[in-house]
Every structure is written in structure tokens, then in C-alpha cells.
Amino acid sequence: MPNDSSRDWEPLSIFHFTVSASNFERSLAFYQRLGFRLLRDNRDVVWPDYVATQFGLDQAQGRGALLAFGEGAEHTRLDLIEWIAPEAPSPSPLPLSQQIPRIVAIRTRNVRAAYRALLAEGIDFITEPRGPDEGTGLEAVVCCRDPDGLIVELIEYKPGVLGSRIDHLETRG
């Protein structure tokens, strides 16, 4: 995005992201095992009409909770919602291995230790941890699925690496 000094606003960070759940209690337990803490339990809150209007919906109601990890005012927040209205669509008849993935990546300290601890708590992983990979700066990465099939990627970079260094990979074209 070009630097426009006449612009009097700027995006700062993601405030929260929303994850839809088919079973609120099951998904709440899953995300708490991953290390999210409960900030606000909204499962019995009746949403005001403006929520539907804001989202461009005829109606909007759900059972939810606001979860977070990290410290300070700008910690990462997850808005977990089991939708009541509109009604959630039926799951895809395709196996997960043939569906376009929905993914959330969580920067994690010591992915291998997280893998062992979460595996012991009953979290199923897609594969074992991968890495290190000197070329991309990756220390380790491993993925699991939440109860509704969302891929949760636990990712750890080598010290000083802020994101994947993929400039050496082959390109299409």
C-alpha cells in the first residue's frame, strides 16, 4: 500500500477473528487446550438487531465466547461462535483431504513440545512436526484440525526470522 500522507487513518492490527463452531462446548474446550483463555462468555447473550444489519444479514444470533492469548491490550482474540441464525450450512460431503482448507496459523514457541503435550491431551495431528528448514527459516511446523475441520497450524521460526523466506522456491510461469 502506498504511503499517502493525506490519509488520516491506518489499519493497526487484527482485533479478532471469528471461528464458526458446530458444537460450542466441544470447540471451546479445544481452543482452551491450545492455550486460549476465556475473556468473555457470550453463550447466553441476545445480540442486538444492529449486529445482523452490520453483517448484511436478515438475522444474526449465536452462542459465543471471546478468547485470547498473548499479553497486553493488543493480544490475539478469537471470537468463537456457534451460529443459531442464520443456520449453519450442512458440512461438505467431500472428505477433508479434498476440501479447500481453512487455516489459522499460530506463532508458537517450541512447536515440538506443544505437539507432545497436545497429543497427550488427545489432540489429533495431521502429521508429525516438520523442520527445521534452513532455506525458509522454519524451525518447526505441525497442523491439527479443530472439531469442525479448520486447520490450526502451529509454526515456529528460527530466532530473528519474522516469516517464511520463500524467495528461493520455484515459481509458476
Secondary structure, 3 states (H helix, E strand, C coil): CCCCCCCCCCCCCCCEEEEECCCHHHHHHHHHHCCCEEEEEECCCCCCHHHHHHHCCCCCEEEEEEEEECCCCCCEEEEEEEEEECCCCCCCCCCHHHCCCCEEEEECCCHHHHHHHHHHCCCCECCCCECCECCCCEEEEEEEECCCCCEEEEEEECCCCCCCCCCCCCCCC
